[in-house]
Amino acid sequence: MAYTRGNLAVQQQREPKVNPRYREKTKVVTRRNTLPMQEKLLYLLTLALFVLVASVLVWRYVHIYDLNKQAQELDSRISKAKKEIAVYQKEKQDLEQQVVDKARAEGFTIPEDSIVVTRNN
């Protein structure tokens, strides 16, 4: 037979007696240490600096956007003006051709000798 006296490996463990009316409760309490005033100010100043830099960048992008918009408006106005100039040049050519025809219809003739008229004061 096996040796059982004095041997803890085979000795049965006794169950601890538990009082059913009392149950131990543990609660973990964590306390947050408050930040010192200098560190709070440092964080606040860092945040203010980031906001300032971001606002400057946004302002610059808005300015660039506005300049691009103005450039596009000027380009469209220039193209409209070029179209109007082309129309006016066409009208000018038509009127120059009509002047000779109307003058002949009214009875005017083209002088054969070029006469220079000068004014004497």
Rosetta blueprint (number, residue, H / E / L):
1 M L
2 A L
3 Y L
4 T L
5 R L
6 G L
7 N L
8 L L
9 A L
10 V L
11 Q L
12 Q L
13 Q L
14 R L
15 E L
16 P L
17 K L
18 V L
19 N L
20 P L
21 R L
22 Y L
23 R L
24 E L
25 K L
26 T L
27 K L
28 V L
29 V L
30 T L
31 R L
32 R L
33 N L
34 T L
35 L L
36 P L
37 M H
38 Q H
39 E H
40 K H
41 L H
42 L H
43 Y H
44 L H
45 L H
46 T H
47 L H
48 A H
49 L H
50 F H
51 V H
52 L H
53 V H
54 A H
55 S H
56 V H
57 L H
58 V H
59 W H
60 R H
61 Y H
62 V H
63 H H
64 I H
65 Y H
66 D H
67 L H
68 N H
69 K H
70 Q H
71 A H
72 Q H
73 E H
74 L H
75 D H
76 S H
77 R H
78 I H
79 S H
80 K H
81 A H
82 K H
83 K H
84 E H
85 I H
86 A H
87 V H
88 Y H
89 Q H
90 K H
91 E H
92 K H
93 Q H
94 D H
95 L H
96 E H
97 Q H
98 Q H
99 V H
100 V H
101 D H
102 K H
103 A H
104 R H
105 A H
106 E H
107 G L
108 F L
109 T L
110 I L
111 P L
112 E L
113 D L
114 S L
115 I L
116 V L
117 V L
118 T L
119 R L
120 N L
121 N L
